[in-house]
Amino acid sequence: MTARLGLSSAEVLLATWPNLHDGWPPVVRPTLLEVIELHAALSVATNALHLANHLADA
């Protein structure tokens, strides 16, 4: 099992679990707080990427 982040310019490997063959549902059960925090972190990362692209174009 692997976790990947697909970006417009590349795909980034986040993690690999070689012994996990059945998929995520029986293993990963995030709490609501974890989902909210992940969303916030991805929002910050997205905004930083947009800002970096904007500054690179300027």
DSSP file (Angstrom, degrees, kcal/mol; ACC not computed):
  #  RESIDUE AA STRUCTURE BP1 BP2  ACC     N-H-->O    O-->H-N    N-H-->O    O-->H-N    TCO  KAPPA ALPHA  PHI   PSI    X-CA   Y-CA   Z-CA
    1    1 A M              0   0    0      0, 0.0    16,-3.3     0, 0.0     2,-0.3   0.000 360.0 360.0 360.0 136.5    0.0    0.0    0.0
    2    2 A T  E     -A   16   0A   0     14,-0.2     2,-0.5    16,-0.1    14,-0.2  -0.955 360.0-143.6-131.1 153.3    1.3    3.4   -0.8
    3    3 A A  E     -A   15   0A   0     12,-2.5    11,-3.1    -2,-0.3    12,-1.4  -0.980  26.6-179.2-115.0 125.3    0.1    7.0   -0.2
    4    4 A R  E     -A   13   0A   0     -2,-0.5     2,-0.6     9,-0.2     9,-0.2  -0.927  23.0-146.3-127.5 149.7    0.7    9.4   -3.0
    5    5 A L  E     -A   12   0A   0      7,-3.1     7,-3.2    -2,-0.3     2,-0.7  -0.966  17.8-148.0-115.0 115.8    0.0   13.1   -3.5
    6    6 A G  E     -A   11   0A   0     -2,-0.6     5,-0.2     5,-0.2     2,-0.2  -0.754  20.0-179.7 -89.0 114.8   -0.7   14.0   -7.1
    7    7 A L        -     0   0    0      3,-3.0    -2,-0.0    -2,-0.7     0, 0.0  -0.642  41.7-108.2-104.2 166.5    0.4   17.5   -8.0
    8    8 A S  S    S+     0   0    0     -2,-0.2     3,-0.1     1,-0.2    -1,-0.1   0.814 119.5  34.2 -65.0 -29.1    0.1   19.2  -11.4
    9    9 A S  S    S-     0   0    0      1,-0.2     2,-0.3     0, 0.0    -1,-0.2   0.633 130.7  -9.0-101.8 -16.0    3.8   18.8  -12.1
   10   10 A A        -     0   0    0     -5,-0.0    -3,-3.0     2,-0.0     2,-0.5  -0.983  62.0-108.4-167.3 169.1    4.6   15.6  -10.4
   11   11 A E  E     -A    6   0A   0     -2,-0.3     2,-0.5    -5,-0.2    -5,-0.2  -0.965  31.5-152.1-112.7 131.0    3.4   12.8   -8.1
   12   12 A V  E     -A    5   0A   0     -7,-3.2    -7,-3.1    -2,-0.5     2,-0.6  -0.885  10.1-136.1-109.0 128.9    4.9   12.7   -4.6
   13   13 A L  E     +A    4   0A   0     -2,-0.5    -9,-0.2    -9,-0.2     3,-0.1  -0.728  23.4 178.3 -80.8 119.9    5.2    9.4   -2.7
   14   14 A L  E     -     0   0A   0    -11,-3.1     2,-0.3    -2,-0.6   -10,-0.2   0.860  59.7 -20.1 -90.5 -41.2    4.2   10.2    0.9
   15   15 A A  E     -A    3   0A   0    -12,-1.4   -12,-2.5     2,-0.0     2,-0.4  -0.988  50.2-145.5-164.0 159.2    4.5    6.7    2.5
   16   16 A T  E     -A    2   0A   0     -2,-0.3   -14,-0.2   -14,-0.2    -3,-0.0  -1.000   5.5-172.6-135.7 134.1    4.7    3.0    1.8
   17   17 A W    >   -     0   0    0    -16,-3.3     3,-1.4    -2,-0.4    -2,-0.0  -0.862   6.6-174.3-122.6  93.6    3.4    0.2    3.9
   18   18 A P  T 3  S+     0   0    0      0, 0.0    -1,-0.1     0, 0.0   -16,-0.1   0.774  81.4  49.0 -64.2 -28.0    4.8   -3.0    2.2
   19   19 A N  T 3  S+     0   0    0    -18,-0.1     2,-0.9     1,-0.1    -2,-0.0   0.392  86.9  94.8 -94.0   4.3    2.8   -5.5    4.5
   20   20 A L    <   +     0   0    0     -3,-1.4    -3,-0.2     1,-0.2    -1,-0.1  -0.836  39.8 152.4 -99.6 104.0   -0.6   -3.8    4.1
   21   21 A H        +     0   0    0     -2,-0.9    -1,-0.2     1,-0.1     3,-0.1   0.661  57.2  63.0-106.7 -20.7   -2.4   -5.6    1.3
   22   22 A D  S    S-     0   0    0      1,-0.3     2,-0.2     2,-0.1    -1,-0.1   0.574 100.1-112.2 -90.9  -9.1   -6.1   -5.2    2.0
   23   23 A G        -     0   0    0      1,-0.1    -1,-0.3     2,-0.1     4,-0.3  -0.474  36.1 -62.6 107.0 179.8   -6.5   -1.4    1.7
   24   24 A W  S >> S+     0   0    0      1,-0.2     4,-2.7    -2,-0.2     3,-2.1   0.881 104.2  76.3 -77.6 -42.7   -7.2    1.4    4.0
   25   25 A P  T 34 S+     0   0    0      0, 0.0    -1,-0.2     0, 0.0    -2,-0.1   0.806  99.3  42.2 -51.2 -43.5  -10.7    0.9    5.5
   26   26 A P  T 34 S+     0   0    0      0, 0.0    -2,-0.1     0, 0.0     3,-0.1   0.679 125.5  36.2 -76.4 -11.2  -10.0   -1.8    8.0
   27   27 A V  T <4 S+     0   0    0     -3,-2.1     2,-0.6    -4,-0.3    -3,-0.1   0.849 109.7  53.7-105.5 -47.2   -6.8   -0.1    9.2
   28   28 A V     <  +     0   0    0     -4,-2.7    -1,-0.2     2,-0.0    -4,-0.0  -0.831  47.6 161.8-104.4 121.7   -7.2    3.7    9.1
   29   29 A R        -     0   0    0     -2,-0.6    -1,-0.0    -3,-0.1    -5,-0.0  -0.722  23.9-160.5-134.9  83.4  -10.1    5.3   10.9
   30   30 A P        -     0   0    0      0, 0.0     2,-0.1     0, 0.0    -2,-0.0  -0.297  15.6-122.8 -68.3 148.9   -9.4    9.0   11.4
   31   31 A T     >  -     0   0    0      1,-0.1     4,-2.1     4,-0.0     5,-0.2  -0.411  27.2-107.2 -80.2 165.3  -11.2   11.0   14.0
   32   32 A L  H  > S+     0   0    0      1,-0.2     4,-2.5     2,-0.2     5,-0.2   0.896 121.7  53.7 -60.3 -40.6  -13.1   14.1   13.0
   33   33 A L  H  > S+     0   0    0      1,-0.2     4,-2.6     2,-0.2    -1,-0.2   0.905 107.5  50.5 -62.1 -41.5  -10.4   16.3   14.6
   34   34 A E  H  > S+     0   0    0      2,-0.2     4,-2.4     1,-0.2    -1,-0.2   0.893 110.9  49.0 -63.9 -39.4   -7.7   14.6   12.5
   35   35 A V  H  X S+     0   0    0     -4,-2.1     4,-2.4     2,-0.2    -2,-0.2   0.918 112.1  48.1 -66.0 -43.0   -9.8   15.2    9.3
   36   36 A I  H  X S+     0   0    0     -4,-2.5     4,-2.3     2,-0.2    -2,-0.2   0.918 113.5  47.5 -63.3 -43.6  -10.3   18.8   10.2
   37   37 A E  H  X S+     0   0    0     -4,-2.6     4,-2.5     2,-0.2    -2,-0.2   0.882 111.2  50.8 -67.2 -37.7   -6.6   19.3   10.9
   38   38 A L  H  X S+     0   0    0     -4,-2.4     4,-2.6     2,-0.2     5,-0.2   0.916 110.3  50.2 -63.8 -42.3   -5.6   17.5    7.7
   39   39 A H  H  X S+     0   0    0     -4,-2.4     4,-2.2     1,-0.2    -2,-0.2   0.917 111.2  48.8 -61.2 -43.5   -8.0   19.8    5.7
   40   40 A A  H  X S+     0   0    0     -4,-2.3     4,-2.3     2,-0.2    -2,-0.2   0.916 111.7  49.0 -63.6 -42.7   -6.5   22.9    7.4
   41   41 A A  H  X S+     0   0    0     -4,-2.5     4,-2.4     1,-0.2    -2,-0.2   0.907 111.9  48.3 -65.0 -41.0   -2.9   21.7    6.7
   42   42 A L  H  X S+     0   0    0     -4,-2.6     4,-2.5     2,-0.2    -1,-0.2   0.862 109.9  53.2 -67.1 -34.9   -3.8   21.0    3.0
   43   43 A S  H  X S+     0   0    0     -4,-2.2     4,-2.5    -5,-0.2    -2,-0.2   0.917 110.1  47.1 -64.7 -43.3   -5.4   24.4    2.7
   44   44 A V  H  X S+     0   0    0     -4,-2.3     4,-2.5     2,-0.2    -2,-0.2   0.927 113.5  48.5 -63.1 -44.6   -2.3   26.2    4.1
   45   45 A A  H  X S+     0   0    0     -4,-2.4     4,-2.2     2,-0.2    -2,-0.2   0.897 111.8  49.4 -63.3 -40.6   -0.1   24.1    1.7
   46   46 A T  H  X S+     0   0    0     -4,-2.5     4,-2.5     2,-0.2    -1,-0.2   0.923 111.7  48.2 -64.2 -44.7   -2.4   24.9   -1.3
   47   47 A N  H  X S+     0   0    0     -4,-2.5     4,-2.5     1,-0.2    -2,-0.2   0.896 111.3  50.6 -63.5 -40.1   -2.3   28.7   -0.4
   48   48 A A  H  X S+     0   0    0     -4,-2.5     4,-2.5     2,-0.2    -1,-0.2   0.893 110.6  49.6 -64.2 -39.5    1.4   28.6   -0.1
   49   49 A L  H  X S+     0   0    0     -4,-2.2     4,-2.4     2,-0.2    -2,-0.2   0.912 111.1  48.8 -66.0 -42.6    1.8   26.9   -3.4
   50   50 A H  H  X S+     0   0    0     -4,-2.5     4,-2.4     2,-0.2    -2,-0.2   0.912 112.7  48.5 -62.3 -42.6   -0.5   29.5   -5.1
   51   51 A L  H  X S+     0   0    0     -4,-2.5     4,-2.7     2,-0.2     5,-0.2   0.917 110.8  50.2 -64.2 -43.5    1.5   32.3   -3.5
   52   52 A A  H  X S+     0   0    0     -4,-2.5     4,-2.0     1,-0.2    -2,-0.2   0.906 112.1  47.6 -62.0 -41.7    4.8   30.8   -4.7
   53   53 A N  H  X S+     0   0    0     -4,-2.4     4,-1.6     2,-0.2    -1,-0.2   0.899 111.9  50.4 -65.0 -40.5    3.4   30.4   -8.2
   54   54 A H  H  X S+     0   0    0     -4,-2.4     4,-1.2     1,-0.2    -2,-0.2   0.916 111.8  47.0 -63.5 -44.1    2.1   34.0   -8.2
   55   55 A L  H  < S+     0   0    0     -4,-2.7    -1,-0.2     1,-0.2    -2,-0.2   0.842 109.8  54.0 -67.6 -32.9    5.5   35.3   -7.0
   56   56 A A  H  < S+     0   0    0     -4,-2.0    -1,-0.2    -5,-0.2    -2,-0.2   0.823 109.3  48.5 -69.9 -30.6    7.3   33.3   -9.6
   57   57 A D  H  <        0   0    0     -4,-1.6    -1,-0.2     1,-0.2    -2,-0.2   0.726 360.0 360.0 -79.4 -22.5    5.2   34.8  -12.4
   58   58 A A     <        0   0    0     -4,-1.2    -1,-0.2    -5,-0.1    -2,-0.2   0.468 360.0 360.0 -76.2 360.0    5.7   38.3  -11.1
